[in-house]
């Protein structure tokens, strides 16, 4: 996660997992006082979206660079679909 966090500008909100982003950014800036730390990864809500295309297009202005998905049930259907059938979205690049 530490290496990945250096490449990311913005991500979708994903349950409790996105809380770890702030922790990783803190570790990356260790020895800097908290008020001086920069938390520059945007966590972008997927509320009010019902399809991936609109979410991506409208989230570009919030610096969306990566979409995180897993098999939890607490995410919208379009993100579940991305996780279970990524072949429908051949324009996306998968990073592990």
C-alpha positions as CSV (number, residue, x, y, z in Angstrom):
1,X,0.0,0.0,0.0
2,X,2.9,2.4,0.7
3,X,4.3,2.1,-2.8
4,X,0.8,2.4,-4.4
5,X,-0.1,5.5,-2.3
6,X,2.8,7.4,-4.0
7,X,1.2,6.8,-7.5
8,X,-2.4,7.7,-6.6
9,X,-4.2,11.1,-6.9
10,X,-7.7,10.1,-6.2
11,X,-9.7,6.9,-5.3
12,X,-13.2,5.9,-4.8
13,X,-14.5,5.4,-1.3
14,X,-14.4,1.8,-0.3
15,X,-15.7,1.0,3.2
16,X,-13.1,1.0,5.9
17,X,-10.2,0.4,3.5
18,X,-9.9,4.0,2.5
19,X,-9.3,5.1,6.1
20,X,-5.9,3.5,5.7
21,X,-4.9,6.0,3.0
22,X,-4.4,8.7,5.7
23,X,-2.3,6.3,7.7
24,X,-0.1,5.5,4.8
25,X,0.3,9.2,3.9
26,X,1.3,9.9,7.6
27,X,3.9,7.1,7.5
28,X,5.3,8.5,4.2
29,X,5.8,11.9,5.9
30,X,7.0,10.7,9.2
31,X,9.1,13.2,11.2
32,X,7.1,16.1,9.8
33,X,4.7,17.7,12.3
34,X,1.1,16.8,11.7
35,X,0.0,20.3,10.8
36,X,2.6,20.4,8.0
37,X,1.6,17.0,6.5
38,X,0.0,17.0,3.1
39,X,-2.9,14.6,2.6
40,X,-3.3,14.9,-1.1
41,X,-5.1,11.8,-2.1
42,X,-8.8,12.6,-2.8
43,X,-11.3,10.0,-1.6
44,X,-14.2,10.4,-4.0
45,X,-17.8,9.5,-3.1
46,X,-19.7,7.2,-5.4
47,X,-23.0,8.3,-3.9
48,X,-25.5,9.5,-6.5
49,X,-24.0,7.4,-9.3
50,X,-25.5,4.4,-10.8
51,X,-23.0,3.6,-13.5
52,X,-19.2,3.5,-13.8
53,X,-19.0,5.7,-16.9
54,X,-20.7,8.7,-15.2
55,X,-18.7,8.2,-12.1
56,X,-15.4,8.2,-14.0
57,X,-16.3,11.2,-16.1
58,X,-17.6,13.3,-13.2
59,X,-14.8,12.3,-10.9
60,X,-11.9,13.4,-13.1
61,X,-12.2,16.9,-11.8
62,X,-11.6,15.4,-8.3
63,X,-8.4,13.8,-9.6
64,X,-9.7,10.2,-9.8
65,X,-6.8,8.1,-10.9
66,X,-7.6,4.7,-9.4
67,X,-10.7,2.6,-8.6
68,X,-10.5,0.2,-5.8
69,X,-12.9,-2.8,-5.7
70,X,-13.3,-5.9,-3.8
71,X,-16.1,-8.4,-3.1
72,X,-17.8,-6.6,-0.2
73,X,-21.5,-5.9,-0.4
74,X,-21.4,-2.3,0.8
75,X,-20.5,-0.8,-2.6
76,X,-22.8,0.2,-5.5
77,X,-23.7,-2.4,-8.1
78,X,-21.5,-0.9,-10.8
79,X,-18.4,-1.4,-8.6
80,X,-19.5,-4.9,-7.7
81,X,-19.9,-5.6,-11.4
82,X,-16.4,-4.3,-12.1
83,X,-15.0,-6.6,-9.5
84,X,-16.9,-9.7,-10.7
85,X,-16.8,-9.1,-14.5
86,X,-13.9,-6.8,-15.3
87,X,-14.0,-8.0,-19.0
88,X,-16.9,-5.5,-19.6
89,X,-14.5,-2.7,-18.9
90,X,-11.6,-3.4,-21.2
91,X,-10.6,0.3,-21.3
92,X,-9.5,0.1,-17.6
93,X,-6.0,-1.1,-16.7
94,X,-5.8,-3.5,-13.8
95,X,-3.1,-2.9,-11.2
96,X,-2.5,-5.5,-8.5
